[in-house]
Structures are given as C-alpha cells and as structure tokens.
Amino acid sequence: MQNIQQTTMSDKDWATDLLILEKHMTLSYSVAANEASTNQLFQFLQSLHDETGRQQHSLYSFMEQQNWYSPAQETPANIQQAASQAQTDKSQLPVH
C-alpha cells in the first residue's frame, strides 16, 4: 500500500489558488463574449466577465491587505522602456 501524505492548504494558498482561477475565468469570459454569435449572448457573457473582474479585484485587495500579494513596484525607467516597446510594437502593425 502506498504511503499517502495528507497536506493542508493555508488560507493564503486557498486565496492564491482562487485568484488564479478568477484570472483565468475573466480571460475566458472575455474571449467568449468577443466570439458570441448574438447580442444577447454577448451581453450575458460580458456581465459574467464584469462580475468576475470585480470579484478578482476584491480578492486581490484582500490579499494585499493580508500582505499575501504585493506586485513588484516599477521604476520610471522600466515604465518608459515598456512604453517605448509598446510604441515600437504598435508601429509594426499593418495599417488598415
């Protein structure tokens, strides 16, 4: 018989797992809404997307208050570099 070790998840682990799930759900609803075949379906999927986004933001805020999630602070130089790269990428897109 195999030795099965039981592990438990902390509150932080649960919150992190849920935040990842919320991010994936928000992305999936966005794609589904953009590909909806009717306006009614689009509106429904868009409302799910918006609600999931609000839940994701609430969870993020809670995790930040608990010091469980703190994104890296960007420097002005890094922001400028990202903006320059985005402008370069944009200039390479075909013009319609």
URDALIN-V114093 format. One record per pair of residues at least 4 apart in sequence whose ideal C-beta (glycine too) atoms are under 6 Angstrom apart, sorted by the first residue. I is the first residue (numbers start at 0). J is the second residue. Records with the same first field share a line. If there is no record, write none. Layout:
# URDALIN-V114093
I=J, J
This chain:
# URDALIN-V114093
8=12, 13
11=67
14=62
18=58
21=54, 55
24=51
25=51, 52, 55
28=44, 47, 48, 51
29=48
31=44
32=41, 44, 45, 48
35=40, 41, 44
41=45
62=67, 68
63=68
73=77, 78
